[in-house]
Amino acid sequence: MPDVIDLQPVQVQPFRQALQHKRAVIAGFQMAELLFILQEWI
């Protein structure tokens, strides 16, 4: 049983990093889209 408990944090950490990376990519796309819209307005 202790082995299973020890493994959990190791599995959770990469999953959290992947979520943060996905958010960063989405934010980057939104920023690029916003800049593109601003360029059309100017």
C-alpha positions, 0 to 999 in steps of 0.5 A: 500500500505505501508504494501506491501512495508514493506513486500518486504525487509523481503521476499528478505532477506531470498532469498539472504541468500539462494543464498549465502548458495547455493554458499557456498555449491557449492564452498565446493563441488568444493574444495573437488573435487579439493583436491580429484584430487590432492590426485590422482596426488600425 
